[in-house]
Structure formats: C-alpha cells, structure tokens
C-alpha cells in the first residue's frame, strides 16, 4: 500500500546562450521521465520566511520499494501532485545483499 504514487523526474536540457555559455534549460529541452510505484512522504517539516516575501519551504522524502532503482540524480527535479521539488544532496542507493540496489531514498525540497 505504500508504493502507489507516481512522479515525473525532470532532467534539464543543455542550451547555449548568445555568449556561448552552456546553461540548464528546464523548459522544452528538459527530459521528463515518468515513474510509478514510489512513495513520497513529508520529511523535516516546513519553514516560513516572511521578511521580503512569503516563502514556505517544505521537506519531502522519496522512497522506492525493495529492488527498484530509479534514474534520479542530484541535479534533477521531481514533479508530483502539481508541485515541483528539487533533489537535495546525493541520491542514496542502498545496496542489496548479494549485489544490486535494495531501494533508493532521496531528500526533496519544495519552495512555494
């Protein structure tokens, strides 16, 4: 019952600006990878910053079931429930006894 959620991994494309600098493009050049059978839960609560503008930062944690590896990188974003979250830090791929990946965990951050 835990692994019923679907997400979309968004990986930026690379574009060159008018000065020849390569930049991430999160629009049309981005790659979108749908993934189902994962679990995303709140993690670490939320914080608010009201000094300059109203900003709420919410922590989330992504888990995959045993034996499931996903092509998720620390430079990716994750879309779920109409919101976009950034991957925070390294993606943890826990080793399985005898080889392979037991499961994957990743910290996510939503800034709204």
C-alpha positions in Angstrom: 0.0 0.0 0.0 2.9 2.3 0.4 4.2 2.5 -3.1 1.2 3.7 -5.1 2.4 7.2 -6.1 3.6 8.4 -9.4 6.1 11.1 -10.1 7.9 12.7 -13.0 11.6 13.1 -12.9 12.6 16.3 -14.8 16.2 16.5 -16.1 17.4 19.8 -17.5 18.5 20.0 -21.1 21.6 21.9 -22.1 21.3 25.0 -24.2 23.9 27.6 -25.3 23.2 31.3 -24.8 24.2 34.1 -27.1 27.7 34.2 -25.5 28.4 30.5 -25.9 27.8 29.6 -22.3 26.0 26.3 -21.6 23.0 26.6 -19.3 20.4 24.3 -17.9 17.0 24.6 -19.7 14.0 23.4 -17.6 11.6 24.1 -20.5 11.3 22.5 -23.9 14.8 21.0 -23.8 14.2 19.2 -20.5 13.7 15.4 -20.3 10.7 14.1 -18.5 10.8 10.6 -17.0 7.5 9.2 -15.6 8.0 6.8 -12.6 5.2 4.9 -10.8 5.2 2.7 -7.7 7.1 5.1 -5.4 6.4 6.7 -2.0 6.8 10.4 -1.2 6.3 11.5 2.4 6.7 14.7 4.3 10.1 15.0 6.0 11.6 17.6 8.2 8.5 19.8 8.3 8.2 23.3 6.8 9.7 26.7 7.4 8.5 30.1 6.5 10.4 33.3 5.5 8.3 36.4 5.7 11.0 39.1 5.6 11.0 40.0 1.9 8.2 37.9 0.6 6.1 35.0 1.8 8.1 31.8 1.1 7.4 28.3 2.5 10.0 25.6 2.2 8.7 22.0 2.8 10.9 18.9 3.0 9.9 15.6 1.4 11.5 12.2 1.2 11.2 9.8 -1.8 11.4 6.0 -1.3 11.3 3.2 -3.8 10.3 -0.4 -2.9 12.8 -3.1 -2.5 14.6 -4.0 -5.7 13.6 -0.8 -7.5 16.3 1.6 -8.8 15.3 4.9 -10.5 17.4 7.1 -12.8 17.4 10.1 -10.3 20.3 12.5 -10.0 21.0 15.3 -7.5 20.6 17.8 -10.4 17.1 16.7 -11.2 13.7 17.9 -10.1 10.7 15.8 -9.2 7.0 16.7 -10.1 4.2 15.3 -8.1 0.6 16.5 -7.2 1.0 19.6 -9.3 4.2 20.8 -7.5 7.9 20.8 -8.3 10.5 19.7 -5.9 14.3 19.9 -6.0 16.5 17.0 -5.2 18.6 17.9 -2.2 22.1 16.3 -2.0 23.1 12.9 -3.2 20.5 10.2 -4.0 21.0 7.2 -1.7 21.1 3.8 -3.4 21.1 1.2 -0.7 22.9 -2.0 -1.6 21.1 -5.3 -1.6 22.8 -8.3 0.0 24.3 -10.2 -2.9 24.5 -7.1 -5.2 22.2 -4.6 -6.9 20.1 -1.9 -5.3 17.9 -2.7 -2.3 16.0 0.6 -2.6 16.5 4.3 -3.3 16.0 7.3 -1.0 16.2 11.0 -1.9 15.5 14.2 0.0 13.4 16.7 -1.8 12.6 20.4 -1.2 9.5 22.3 -2.3 9.7 26.1 -2.3 6.4 27.8 -2.6 
